[in-house]
Amino acid sequence: MTQPIELHYWPTPNGWKITIALEEMGLPYDVKYVNIGKGEQFEPAFLKIAPNNRMPAIVDPEGPDGAPISIFESGAILQYLARKTGEFCGPTERDRISVDQWLMWQMGGLGPMAGQAHHFLKYAPAMDPPNDLPYAKDRYRAETGRLYGVMDRRLSETEYLAGDFYSIADMACYGWASLWENQEQTLDDKPNLARWLDLVGSREAVQKGMAVGREHRSRLQDDKDAQKVLFKR
């Protein structure tokens, strides 16, 4: 019987990638919550698994050759799980290349830029003292909008990001893109992105993955103690 994967997690867009994947792949998992607002990501036991003090991370007791393995970085976890199960990584080598490039696009572009948009639009103005920086807000709002334009143009050609098949690239992007309103974006001029959001969001496994730990989510802009931990103030 398959032993459950140990998932070190907090309900954020990066965490959602892995809960969605685990639900889609039907892999058993145990959630170990890492409360990033309380600084639990800096505890020595977690740093042994994730030396960059970022979640998510996993420990798979049935890793390569049956030996346990720990993995950090959400993109690396997604690739590992896709290889482990043989699912959601594309049916051909060309498809797998497409999956990898859209996954890397999310890791290097959409995630960081949307994250900065969240920070400067929502969190920085609520800090003590407030850091309401028009240049930063305009820059990251515009760059996030540009990236959603890239997605929309791609999705005008294909049903999903990597092609006409659902993959870990879609799982990686969905959590971030689902928060488009908080990033002060519009879908009025992005009908293909709107279609994709509805399509992916209607999947039962996506809904289950997004629901994991929902009760722990809070308004960071109202939590001054968490801001001090996360933003080092």
Long-range contacts (C-beta under 8 A, 24 or more apart in sequence): 2-27, 2-28, 2-62, 3-28, 3-61, 3-62, 4-28, 4-29, 4-30, 4-61, 5-29, 5-30, 5-58, 5-59, 5-60, 5-61, 6-30, 6-32, 6-58, 6-59, 6-60, 6-61, 7-31, 7-32, 7-56, 7-58, 8-32, 8-34, 8-46, 8-49, 8-50, 8-55, 8-56, 8-57, 8-58, 8-59, 9-33, 9-34, 9-55, 9-56, 9-212, 9-213, 10-34, 10-35, 10-36, 10-55, 10-56, 10-213, 10-216, 11-212, 11-213, 11-214, 11-216, 11-217, 12-36, 12-55, 12-175, 13-111, 13-114, 13-115, 13-175, 13-176, 13-178, 13-179, 14-54, 14-55, 14-56, 14-74, 14-111, 14-175, 15-55, 15-56, 15-74, 15-175, 15-212, 15-213, 16-174, 16-175, 16-209, 16-210, 16-212, 17-56, 17-74, 17-77, 17-78, 17-171, 17-172, 17-175, 18-56, 18-58, 18-74, 18-77, 18-78, 18-81, 18-209, 19-208, 19-209, 19-210, 19-212, 20-171, 20-174, 20-175, 20-205, 20-206, 20-209, 20-210, 21-77, 21-78, 21-81, 21-82, 21-88, 21-168, 21-171, 21-209, 22-81, 22-209, 23-205, 23-206, 23-208, 23-209, 24-87, 24-88, 24-171, 24-203, 24-205, 24-206, 24-209, 25-81, 25-85, 25-87, 25-88, 27-81, 27-85, 29-58, 31-212, 31-213, 33-213, 33-216, 35-216, 36-226, 36-229, 36-230, 37-218, 37-220, 37-223, 37-225, 37-226, 37-229, 37-230, 38-226, 38-229, 39-229, 60-84, 74-107, 74-172, 75-103, 75-104, 75-106, 75-107, 75-172, 78-103, 78-168, 78-171, 78-172, 79-103, 79-168, 81-168, 82-167, 82-168, 88-166, 88-167, 88-168, 88-171, 89-167, 89-168, 90-162, 90-163, 90-165, 90-167, 91-165, 95-162, 95-163, 95-165, 95-167, 98-162, 98-163, 98-169, 99-162, 99-167, 99-168, 99-169, 102-154, 102-161, 102-162, 102-167, 102-169, 102-172, 102-173, 103-168, 103-169, 103-172, 105-150, 106-169, 106-172, 106-173, 106-176, 107-172, 109-147, 110-144, 110-147, 110-151, 110-173, 110-176, 110-177, 111-172, 111-176, 113-140, 113-143, 113-144, 113-147, 114-144, 114-147, 114-176, 114-177, 114-179, 114-183, 115-176, 116-140, 116-143, 117-141, 117-143, 117-144, 117-183, 117-184, 118-179, 118-182, 118-183, 121-182, 121-183, 121-184, 122-182, 122-220, 122-221, 123-220, 123-221, 123-227, 123-231, 125-221, 126-221, 126-222, 126-227, 127-227, 127-231, 127-233, 128-224, 128-227, 128-233, 141-183, 141-184, 141-185, 144-183, 144-185, 145-185, 148-177, 148-180, 148-185, 148-190, 148-193, 149-190, 151-177, 151-190, 151-192, 151-193, 151-196, 152-189, 152-190, 152-191, 152-192, 152-193, 153-192, 154-192, 155-192, 155-193, 155-195, 155-196, 156-192, 159-199, 160-196, 160-199, 160-200, 161-196, 166-200, 166-203, 170-196, 170-200, 171-206, 174-200, 174-201, 174-206, 175-210, 178-210
